[in-house]
């Protein structure tokens, strides 16, 4: 290496000068990529790394047409506040943001197959509802263990890898992690989501600035999703906790710490599991709306998806299409094909009537059933349901 005879630089300014010398010595006309990983951990308070990097970019990189500089980091607070919202030397310098999203269901299945772990779609959905599509978590899944065994080992055994992950994640990602944790706990208590004003009131931060920064950082880093409410303005949007592991931790892991192996096989038989699974499956479907549209054959039709609710009813997924049709999606998580009984029929009919009366829409309104294994065909389903789709469609590549 040409750096072998070079003295170790005293500071980051000199280090970047060495990098400039190295780049100047490259005669290949092709693009060169400077890749800096874990950027926040280099930019400690006294290091002056950020100032040196700003100088490197503004005085050297901007004069080169053959350079691509990629920076990345897992500390969300730093990347959002110091880079994306930078008001100094890096202001408005970003040409492309690359948010590193968790795997979707298709990618999760492919990842597990690469480890020779082959699970049914139903089992992958159950696993995803607990740990999401985070590769670091999925890499801990063991071949030969059932989903229940994997969850039990990771989340409930005394030394399980994910028993305390909740606290470690927020500490590593956010500089003011207590505020983020508090907001996550508030969001975890509400099923349908919460408005911005109600969230502010319940968090009780005392500072609007802290509240806004915390919410924006949680949205930027994928913990919280903002959902439009049908027919309402953006200020009436709902905010929902969308991180599967955080929700599972607060619902099951934290209240059952220290109970050891076998805990999940016991908890998964209780009514609280049924309630959690229903809500979490709804959130999972909201993350796979494009796959749902494709299965319905409407992916080429412009549409907007949202949620809708009033004092008496709620519909988690409304697809408002440009071809004068609105799809109201009922989402059900069951371990067998779902049967629409008279009670279920009356409930869905009531939602349909209330939606039409409340919105005064002139469009056709069709009911879509999204369920794990489809629906049992009977008189109620024949009359009520326009389309029925299963979890298999959620695994389609996009």
Secondary structure as the mmCIF struct_conf table of DSSP 4:
data_model
#
loop_
_struct_conf.conf_type_id
_struct_conf.id
_struct_conf.beg_label_comp_id
_struct_conf.beg_label_asym_id
_struct_conf.beg_label_seq_id
_struct_conf.end_label_comp_id
_struct_conf.end_label_asym_id
_struct_conf.end_label_seq_id
TURN_TY1_P TURN_TY1_P1 UNK A 2 UNK A 5
BEND BEND1 UNK A 6 UNK A 6
HELX_LH_PP_P HELX_LH_PP_P1 UNK A 7 UNK A 9
BEND BEND2 UNK A 10 UNK A 11
HELX_RH_AL_P HELX_RH_AL_P1 UNK A 12 UNK A 24
TURN_TY1_P TURN_TY1_P2 UNK A 25 UNK A 25
BEND BEND3 UNK A 30 UNK A 30
STRN STRN1 UNK A 32 UNK A 36
BEND BEND4 UNK A 38 UNK A 38
HELX_RH_AL_P HELX_RH_AL_P2 UNK A 39 UNK A 42
BEND BEND5 UNK A 43 UNK A 43
TURN_TY1_P TURN_TY1_P3 UNK A 45 UNK A 47
HELX_RH_AL_P HELX_RH_AL_P3 UNK A 49 UNK A 59
TURN_TY1_P TURN_TY1_P4 UNK A 60 UNK A 60
HELX_RH_3T_P HELX_RH_3T_P1 UNK A 61 UNK A 63
BEND BEND6 UNK A 65 UNK A 66
STRN STRN2 UNK A 67 UNK A 71
BEND BEND7 UNK A 74 UNK A 74
HELX_RH_AL_P HELX_RH_AL_P4 UNK A 76 UNK A 78
HELX_RH_PI_P HELX_RH_PI_P1 UNK A 79 UNK A 84
TURN_TY1_P TURN_TY1_P5 UNK A 85 UNK A 85
BEND BEND8 UNK A 88 UNK A 88
TURN_TY1_P TURN_TY1_P6 UNK A 89 UNK A 92
BEND BEND9 UNK A 95 UNK A 95
HELX_LH_PP_P HELX_LH_PP_P2 UNK A 101 UNK A 103
HELX_RH_AL_P HELX_RH_AL_P5 UNK A 105 UNK A 114
TURN_TY1_P TURN_TY1_P7 UNK A 115 UNK A 116
HELX_RH_AL_P HELX_RH_AL_P6 UNK A 121 UNK A 131
TURN_TY1_P TURN_TY1_P8 UNK A 132 UNK A 133
HELX_RH_AL_P HELX_RH_AL_P7 UNK A 135 UNK A 138
TURN_TY1_P TURN_TY1_P9 UNK A 139 UNK A 140
HELX_LH_PP_P HELX_LH_PP_P3 UNK A 141 UNK A 142
TURN_TY1_P TURN_TY1_P10 UNK A 143 UNK A 144
HELX_RH_AL_P HELX_RH_AL_P8 UNK A 147 UNK A 155
TURN_TY1_P TURN_TY1_P11 UNK A 156 UNK A 156
BEND BEND10 UNK A 157 UNK A 157
TURN_TY1_P TURN_TY1_P12 UNK A 158 UNK A 159
TURN_TY1_P TURN_TY1_P13 UNK A 161 UNK A 162
BEND BEND11 UNK A 163 UNK A 164
HELX_RH_AL_P HELX_RH_AL_P9 UNK A 165 UNK A 173
TURN_TY1_P TURN_TY1_P14 UNK A 175 UNK A 176
HELX_RH_AL_P HELX_RH_AL_P10 UNK A 177 UNK A 188
TURN_TY1_P TURN_TY1_P15 UNK A 189 UNK A 189
BEND BEND12 UNK A 191 UNK A 192
STRN STRN3 UNK A 194 UNK A 194
HELX_RH_AL_P HELX_RH_AL_P11 UNK A 196 UNK A 203
BEND BEND13 UNK A 206 UNK A 206
HELX_RH_AL_P HELX_RH_AL_P12 UNK A 208 UNK A 220
TURN_TY1_P TURN_TY1_P16 UNK A 221 UNK A 222
BEND BEND14 UNK A 223 UNK A 223
STRN STRN4 UNK A 224 UNK A 227
HELX_LH_PP_P HELX_LH_PP_P4 UNK A 228 UNK A 228
STRN STRN5 UNK A 229 UNK A 229
TURN_TY1_P TURN_TY1_P17 UNK A 230 UNK A 231
BEND BEND15 UNK A 232 UNK A 232
HELX_RH_3T_P HELX_RH_3T_P2 UNK A 234 UNK A 236
STRN STRN6 UNK A 238 UNK A 241
HELX_RH_AL_P HELX_RH_AL_P13 UNK A 244 UNK A 248
HELX_RH_PI_P HELX_RH_PI_P2 UNK A 249 UNK A 253
HELX_RH_3T_P HELX_RH_3T_P3 UNK A 254 UNK A 256
TURN_TY1_P TURN_TY1_P18 UNK A 257 UNK A 258
TURN_TY1_P TURN_TY1_P19 UNK A 261 UNK A 262
HELX_RH_AL_P HELX_RH_AL_P14 UNK A 263 UNK A 267
TURN_TY1_P TURN_TY1_P20 UNK A 268 UNK A 269
BEND BEND16 UNK A 270 UNK A 270
HELX_RH_AL_P HELX_RH_AL_P15 UNK A 271 UNK A 286
TURN_TY1_P TURN_TY1_P21 UNK A 287 UNK A 288
HELX_RH_AL_P HELX_RH_AL_P16 UNK A 289 UNK A 296
TURN_TY1_P TURN_TY1_P22 UNK A 297 UNK A 297
TURN_TY1_P TURN_TY1_P23 UNK A 299 UNK A 300
BEND BEND17 UNK A 301 UNK A 301
STRN STRN7 UNK A 303 UNK A 309
BEND BEND18 UNK A 311 UNK A 312
STRN STRN8 UNK A 314 UNK A 321
TURN_TY1_P TURN_TY1_P24 UNK A 322 UNK A 323
BEND BEND19 UNK A 324 UNK A 324
STRN STRN9 UNK A 325 UNK A 332
BEND BEND20 UNK A 335 UNK A 336
HELX_LH_PP_P HELX_LH_PP_P5 UNK A 337 UNK A 337
STRN STRN10 UNK A 338 UNK A 338
HELX_LH_PP_P HELX_LH_PP_P6 UNK A 339 UNK A 339
HELX_RH_AL_P HELX_RH_AL_P17 UNK A 342 UNK A 359
BEND BEND21 UNK A 363 UNK A 363
STRN STRN11 UNK A 364 UNK A 371
BEND BEND22 UNK A 372 UNK A 373
STRN STRN12 UNK A 375 UNK A 375
BEND BEND23 UNK A 378 UNK A 378
HELX_RH_AL_P HELX_RH_AL_P18 UNK A 379 UNK A 384
STRN STRN13 UNK A 385 UNK A 389
HELX_RH_3T_P HELX_RH_3T_P4 UNK A 391 UNK A 395
#
